Amino acid sequence: MQLPRLPFTPEQASTVSTEVDALYTYLVAITLFFSVLVTVLILYFAVKYRRRSENELPHPIAGSIKLETMWTVIPFLISMTIFVWGASLYFKLYRPPKDAIEIFVVGKQWMWKFQHTEGQREINELHVPVNAKVKLTLTTEDVIHSFAVPAFRIRSDVVPGRYTFAWFEATKPGRYALYCTEFCGTNHSGMNGYVEVMEPTAYQAWLSGGGSDSPAAQGEQLFQSLGCATCHRADTQGRGPVLTGVFGKLQRIQGGGDVLADEAYIRESIVNPTAKVVEGFQPIMPAYQGQVSEEQLLQLIAYIRSLGAPPAEQGGATMTNSPASGTTTTTGLAPDAQRSNPIGPTSPNVIQGGSPPSGGLSPTSRRPNATTGGTSQTGGNANRQP
Ligand code: CUA
């Protein structure tokens, strides 16, 4: 539904911005209508039913079922339109599509740090291609911040010890302001930056302009240097669980129950390993709280995710929605992994409403092998331990 745009609203530069504005305009219109109605009635009744003499008594009023039903049912129906419209838009906004480009975001007093799947890092500036879906995985090193890009109509709180998600598809090239919208200390007001939306060719050129290893490759290095590999061996002889194919799957834990091996669980298992120990293993892993930064945690998660699943295990219940799981598990969340999103798993028919990435940005072509020096994730299992 296309409603007139209200004054003072920011530029519309993403696929959802017109929809968010339409809902907002609708809310403002309803509010205005009832404010005017109530004000006019107050004034009218004040005059019409004014006390005309000192000893005038008001007429007794009998109840009216008809009237009461009316003023119950009509507001109920109006509220339901707001609820249904708002909820459907909310689900769309907070369920990142699977085929999105992934970017890690870490907030810190007082800056925004970004890392691309290809390895590029940026601070307070984020380069993205136009007409492509971009998924942000956000967390913070210190206090709560909130990541907002008004032109895209997106906002996501970033909370210590948690991963939150946001996504957008920019519709026109340009430079758009991003803000921290949660008071986070002295320089909160300076915790700003820009999202630079580029034409696909310019974005490719920017991507190939150097950069470090991919997060998954950096995670693999950490995995070795922190000594994780001595217990989490690729064969089943290690003292810790084999991590290949673990991401996005349910794990049976000690004391009963299953836990989904998503970003949040892997993070917890690194910083506080005894919280949920996988069945059949001893709680012997040391805690890495304070020894690895939030960025390193994201890299370790990217590495564990890149381990994929051995061919024999593919086709399990958690993989069925992902036909090309050899590649998609490295670049997007496995369907079940999206449960780390508090509102539940992504339903394909909800998110497929958007147009596919255009401008030659197919999921594979936007991840050139050349940029990562042989540690590209496109191969799916390229980073798997021998
Ligand atoms: Cu970070 Cu306000």
Residues whose N, C-alpha, C, O or C-beta is under 5 A from the ligand:
A	BS01	CUA	I144 H145 C180 T181 E182 F183 C184 H188 M191
